[in-house]
Amino acid sequence: MKVGIKMNQNRLITPEGTRDLLFEDCLARHQVESKIKDVLIPRGFAEVITPALEFYDVFSPENHGIPQENMYKLVDMKGRLMAVKPDLTMPIARLACTRLKDHPLPLRLFYNQNAYRINPANSGHSDEVDQIGIEVIGAHNRRTDFETLVLAIQSMESCGIKNYRIEIGHIGIFNALTSRLKLSFRQKEQLRELIMSKNYPGLNDEMDRMKDMQTAEALKRLPSLFGGEEVLDELKTLVEDEAIDEVVVYLRSILKDLHELGVDQHVSLDLGIVGRNEYYTGIVFQGYIEGVGDTVLTGGRYDTLLSDYGMDLPAIGFGIDVDALARVVRKDMSVQLLPDVLVFPYKGYAVKAMKEIQRLVEMGFQAEFCVCDTSDEAKEYARRKGIPTVYFVGEDVVEVRV
């Protein structure tokens, strides 16, 4: 008996990093998904769904990959290593290079699926995240970047989110500066982590060892360069570099277009956004909502990723954490979960009761078919659940307020 109890001790709980969604949570999630899809579909984006299980190789490229310790892994019947997908862009890259390889470019795709990634215990991060996002594959120009940013902003706006911000950076600044220092891959990734985490003491220690003090000083200042267009002016005073000058011109033009379109109220620059590994290659951006600690939107250009899957195609996209948006939406959401009417059929009148329900629904009411055995049980059920009205259906339909 003790052995049985031990084996079944997890029967009534969810795994760490996951949670059940109830009632309003589900409605808020569906509302967010529906609102964002209403933005994407009229703009020519088509939905794709990739399997929850992928071969581990899909996520294993060293320069783009996710640490294997962060993946949920299992083995198939042939002994091949599988992963419960920790990322949604890489499977779409696989799809684009296989089943969609002969489709006209650019591909304009969107997804709405869950990603699974192991997070440290007690980190507060969910291992299961519902995401919705887009990928534009096969187009490399400023207009594509501009449209992607606009769609990210419109997606947030569509959900009624007002207290958000979109921060824009460009990986070209980091790459230009680190190339001047001739860092190893490991040193570059360590530096990337210091900048992303805004670890100023660690960053200062690393840069103080460099011989090129002008470049080192610029990298020290990178995580603090956030705000309006003035941060580009400050960057120009720190270092002279042709590649960086091109990025500055590019970012100014993007900001100008966003301003002319009237969607720049919540947009700012953050030159300390330097991406993960070599995944991103150009513009990068992140979205935040007041009161939500983590990023709710992440995006950018990734022009080298698809070459790992057999096709050298440029691409850009973004992903939105649906659950994070849903938690905000739910606070202001006014929904009615309870039926307006409980419809109880006397014996032999079930069909008539069902027709009555159809009539009520067509009139805009919410009506529940009562499966209680007696009229007294129906009244008690309505009282306990909070349903204000019961229709008793027999030869006549009698309305009773509970």
N, C-alpha and C positions, 0 to 999 in steps of 0.2 A: 504493500500500500504506500509506503513512504517513497519507494522508487517511482511509482506512478505520479504522485504529487509533484516530485521534483521534475519529472519529464514535462509536466503540463503547467509549470509555474508561470510561463509567459503567455498562457492562452488568452488572458483578459487584458493585455496591454499591447500598445503599438511599439515597434522597434524605435530605439533612440534616433532622433532626427526626423521622425515622421509624426503625423497627427491625423486624427479624424476630422472631417469637415461636416458640420451640421447646419441644416436649415438656412439661416441668413448667410453663413459662410459660402454655401453652395450658390445661392442666388447672387451674391456679390461677385463671385468668381465668374459666373456665366455672364453677368452684366458687363464686366470688364472685357471679357473675350469678345462678346457680341459688338460692343462699341468700337473696339480696335479693328475688328474684321470689317466693320462698316466703313472704316477709313481706307483699308488696304484693298479690298476687292474692287471697288469702283476705279482704283488707280491701276488696274491691270495685273494685280498679283494673284497667283493661283496657289492653292494650298497643296502641300505635299506632306505625307506622313511616312516616317521611316520607322523600322522596327525598334522596339524597346531593347531588344538584344542585338548586339553587333559583335563581329569578331574583334578581339582585342587589338588586332593590327590597325583597325580604323583610327584608333586614338594614340598609337604608339610612336609616330614620328618624333624624333628627339627634339627638333627645334620648334615644334608646334604642340607637342603632346602635353598631356596632363599627368602628373606624377602617378605611377601605378598604385601607390598606397592610397590614393584618393578614389580609386575605382572599386565598385562592386563587381567581383569577378566570379565566374563559374566555368564549368567544362561541359561541352556538349557530348552527345553519345559517341562521337568519334575521338574524343579526347582533346579536341581543339579548344583553346582558351577563348572565352567569350567575356564580354563586359556589358553590364546594364548601363546604357549610354550616359556618360557623365557630361556630354556636350551635344548640342543639337546642330551646330554648324558643320562639324566634320562629317557626320552621316549624309548631310545634304551635299557636301563636296563630293563624296563618293557617288551619290546618286547622279549628280550633274555630269560626272565623268564616265558614267556607264549608261544608264537607261535614257538619259537626256542629252547624250553627247551629240546627237544629230539635230537637236531642236534649234530653231533660230535664236541668235543671241541679240540682246542680253536675256538671260532667264530672270524672270521676276517671280520669285517664290516666297511664300510665307508658310509658317508652321505654327502649331499650337499643341505642344506636347510637354511631357515631364522629362526632366533631366535628374540624374541621381549621382550624387557625389558625397563621399565620406568626409565629414568635417570633424575636427577635434571634439572630444567629449566636453559637454557643458559650454560650447562656444556660442550657443544661441542661434546657430545657423541650421536651417532645415536641410536634410540630406535629399529630400524630394522637393523639387521646385517646378511649378507649372510656369512655362514660358510661352510667350508669343513673340514672333519676330519675323524679320524679312531678310532675304539674301538677294542681291542683284549681282548676277554672275555674267561676266563677259563685257563689262563696260568700265572704262578707266578714263574719266574726265571729271572736271570740276562740277559740271552740271549734275552728274550722278551723285556726287558727294552732297551737293546742295539739296537735291530732292530727298535723299535719305535723312538728312537732318530735319527737313521740314516734316517728313512723315513721322519721325520720332516725336517732334513737338506736337503735331496734330493728334497723335495717338494718346499722349498724355492729356491733352485738352479734351479729347472726346469723352474721357471718363469723368469729366467735371473736376479734375485736379487743378487747383489754382496755386497752391503753395509749393511749387516745384521749381527746380532749376536744371538746366542742361549746361554742362561744362565741357568745353571743346579744347582739345590739344592736338599735337601733331608729333608722331613718333620720329619724323625727320630731324627734329631739333636734337633729340637725345642721340640719335644715330650719328649725326654730324659731329657733335661734341665728343662722343666716345671714340669715333674713328681718329680724331686728332691725337688721342692719348694712346692709341694702339694697344687696347686692352685685350686680354684673352676672353674667350667666351664666358668662362666662369666669373672672371672679374666684372665683365659687363652685366651679367645677370645679378651678381651681388649688388652692384651699384643701382641697377634697376629697382631692386627690392627696397633699398635704402631710400630712394627718391619716392617711390609709391607710398611707403609707410611714413614718409616725412620724418625719418630718423635723422635729425640734424646732427647730433653728436657723432653718430657712426659715419655719416656722410662727410663731415668735416675731417674726421680722422683719416678716412680713405683718400680724400683729395689733397690733404696736406702732404702726402707722400709723392705726389706727382710733380714732375719737372716743369710741365707747361702750366704755370700758375694762373694765366689768364683763362684758359679752358677750364681748369679745376675750379676757379672762382665762379664761372658761369654755371657749372654743374651744381655747385653748392647752393646757388640762388634759385635753381630751377624749381624746386618744390614750393617756393614762396611766390612764384610768378603767377598769381591768379587774380582775376578781376576783369576790368574792361580792356579796351584796346591799348591803354597806356602800358600794359605789361609787354607789348611788342616793342614799344619805344625803349623800355628799360632793357629788354633783351639785346637790342641793337647797340646799346652803350657798353654791354659786357664783352662782346666778341664780334669780330669781323669775319664772316664766313659766307661764301657765295651760296652754298646750299641752304643755309639758315635764312639768308635774304630772300630766297625764293619762297620758303615756307611762310615768312612774314607777309609777303605780298599776297600769297594764296589765302592766308587766314583773314587778312584785311578785306579781301574781296568777298569771302563767305559772310563775314559779319555785315558788310554793306548790303548784300542781297537779302539777308535775313531782316535787316532793318527796313529796307524798302518794302518787303512783303508784310511787315508789321507783326512779325512773330519772334522778335528778339527780346521781348520784355523779361524773359526768364533765362536768357542766355548769357554766359560769361566764358572767359578763357581760363584754362588751368594748364599751364605748360608742364606741370609735374605729372600729368597722366602719361605714363610711358609704357603701358601695356604689359602683357605677360609673355615672356620669352620673345621669340621672333614672330609671333603670331600676326601682329599688326604691322603694316608697312607705310601707312600714311596718316590721314586724319583719324583721331580717336575721340570718343566722347562718352560721357557718363551722365545719368540722370538721377536726381535725388528728390525726395519729398520731405518736407518738414515733419519731424516727428518719427521718421523711419531712419534708423541708424545706417543701414547698408544702401549700396547703390540699387536702384530699382530698374535701371536701364543701362546697358553697356553696348557700345557699338564701335565700328571703325572699318577702315580699309585693310584687307588682307590679300595682297596680290600674289603671294607665293604659295599659299596653302594648297590650291588645287593641283599644283605641279606634283605634289606627293601622291596624287591619285591618278596621274597619267595625262593631265591636260594643263597647259600653262595659260590659265585664264585669270584676269583680274576680278576682284569681287569686293563688295562692301555690304554691310548689314548691321542689324542691331537686334538685341533680344530684351524683352521686358519681363520682369518678375511679376506675373499676374497675381500671385498671392499677396505680395506687398501692396499692390494697387488696390486689391480687393479689401484689405484690412482698412485702408483709408476710406474707400467708397462706402463700406458698410456703416461707418460712423454717421454718415449723413443720409443713409438710405432709408426710405420710408416704404415698407412692404407689408402686405397682409398675408400672413402664412395660414391663418385659420379660415376655414370655409365660412361663407355667409349663412349657409343653410345646410342642415342635416336632413336628408330625405329618407324616411323610414317606410318601407312597404309592409302592409299587412299581408297575410298569407294569400297567395294567388295574384298579387298586384306588383310583383317585382318588375315586370316589363313596363307597366304604366309608370312606376316610380323612375325607371331609367329614362323614359321619355320626358318625364318632368325635369329630370336633371339636365337633359340635353336642352330643353327649353330655357332653363335658368342660365346655363352656360352661354347660350346664344345671346341672352340679354345682358351678359357681362358679369353675372354673379359667379361666385365659387360655391360649388355644391358637392357634398360628399354623400355617397351611397351608404346607408347605414346597414350594417350586418348584424346588429343586435337581434336577439330572439324576441324580445317583448318591447312594448311601447315604453314601459317604465324604465327598462334598461337603456333605451334610446335617450330618454330625457336625462337620466343620470350621466350617460356618456357625454351628452352635449354640455351639461353643466361643468363636468370635470375638465373638458377640453376648452371650454369658453366659446362654444358656438352659440350665437344668440337666438337662432330660430330653428325650429324643427317642423318639417312638413310630414304629416302622417297621410300616407296615400292608401286609400281604399276605394270604395265606390265614389267618394268625394276626396278632395285634397284639403286637409285641415291644417292651417298654419297656427303654430303655438310658439309664443315667445318664452324662452327659458329664463 
